[in-house]
Amino acid sequence: MRISAGLLSLALLMWVEAASAQQTYSLSVSRHRAVPALSDAEVKRILADASRMLRKNPRQDADDDVACNVTFTLKGSVGTFTSPNTPVVDRDNIDAVHRVDANVAGVDFT
C-alpha cells in the first residue's frame, strides 16, 4: 500500500503546473488488481496531505508566500485498472517515472 500511496503522490507532484491562484484539481484514482484495496477515505487523506505539502510556506518569515496554492480532490471512487496486463509497479517503473521531463502539463495520468 505504501508503494501505491507513494506513486500516487509522485504522479500528483509531477502533474502539477504552476498555479497563480487557488486551483482545485479533481483526480481519478485507480489501483492494480494485485495491490491491496485503497478506500476512498484513505485516498482523500493522501490527496489532502499532498495539498498541504504543496501549500507549505517555503520561507518561514513570509506569511503570504505560498509555494503552490492547490487542492486535490478525489473524482468518483477508487477503481481498479481495467487491463489485467497492466504491470505491477517495480523499481524499474519508479526509475522510469523519475526520468520523465518535469514539464508534463496536459498529461493524463489515467
Secondary structure, 3 states (H helix, E strand, C coil): CHHHHHHHHHHHHHHCCCCCCCEEEEECCEECCCCCCCCHHHHHHHHHHHHHHHHCCCCCCCCCCCCCCEEEEECCCCEECCCCCCCCCCHHHHHHHHCCCCCCCCCCCC
